[in-house]
Amino acid sequence: MLLKNKKILISGLANKYSIAAGIAAAMHREGAELAFTYQNERLLKNLIPIAEELGSKILIECDVSSDDSIKASFKDLNKSWDKFDGFVHSIGFAPADQLEGNFVDVTTREGFKIAHDISSYSFTAMAKEAKPMLNESSALLTLTYLGSVQTVPNYNVMGLAKASLEANTRFLAASLGKDNIRVNAISAGPIKTLAASGVKNFRKMLSEHSKVAPLGRTVTTEEVGNVASFLCSDYASGITGEITYVDAGFNIAAMPLIGYEE
Ligand code: 0WD
């Protein structure tokens, strides 16, 4: 069991399709004790049965758009856990009007601000509050997407926010390394979740992905969860500041092989 005796906080579990749900299930299987944050009452309803199944009773409200909410949530967590071993940041958001249409035409100052605030700054903000409670050999993990380094239709300002999140991962890794806290990101291939359905023509992207990816398919939240468990375990003690692709190899392929065999 990779995560025996580890206490890990999971954020961004909106429903059973969330990447965070796959990560939580894998981490539970690997022996971790889990706590969860949820954005608001509406999402708590979905979280309760999932957390129960994974043996967790620690459910804490945390809206990462508010510093007060983040502070209060770690104070709340402290009532159950004196110290813990890391958290998973599985949160991203941009207003819907930013995620369809021609980038230069649809991107606004407000949309840019919100995307970067919720999708990138919140990782730093959570790390700041978690730091005094983190054990030696803790690990932080976030979720990013290829749109940070290559253009993807309709992903628009989220691509910029993910580029910021990846830089954030490196700067946090440099900043927390002396405390032996590791910080990593998983760049996941497209998966049909609530957040993904906000990107226009997402279904089409899924089928394009399967054509180009060397493994000829998309990935599951369980596959992301398996890598997340490894990265948060002591087996990954030499890895920090790294972006690990869990995307069936899509990012290394410039074109599909199909049709070029002869
Ligand atoms: O294809 C995909 N699904 C990929 C997702 C590919 C690569 C990366 N990702 C990333 C996302 O960008 C995000 O960072 O993975 C992370 C998790 O996303 P998900 O699992 O795809 O989506 P979802 O199940 O919707 O969870 C994201 C959740 C929110 O759900 P909704 O859809 O209701 O916005 O992020 C949370 C919320 O629960 N969230 C917040 N949590 C606290 N405070 C906030 C907030 N202000 N805003 C969003």
Boltz pocket constraint, residues with backbone or C-beta under 6 A from the ligand:
constraints:
  - pocket:
      binder: B
      contacts: [[A, 12], [A, 13], [A, 14], [A, 15], [A, 17], [A, 18], [A, 19], [A, 20], [A, 38], [A, 39], [A, 43], [A, 62], [A, 63], [A, 64], [A, 65], [A, 89], [A, 90], [A, 91], [A, 92], [A, 93], [A, 118], [A, 143], [A, 144], [A, 145], [A, 146], [A, 186], [A, 187], [A, 188], [A, 189], [A, 190], [A, 191], [A, 192], [A, 193], [A, 194], [A, 195], [A, 196]]
      max_distance: 6.0
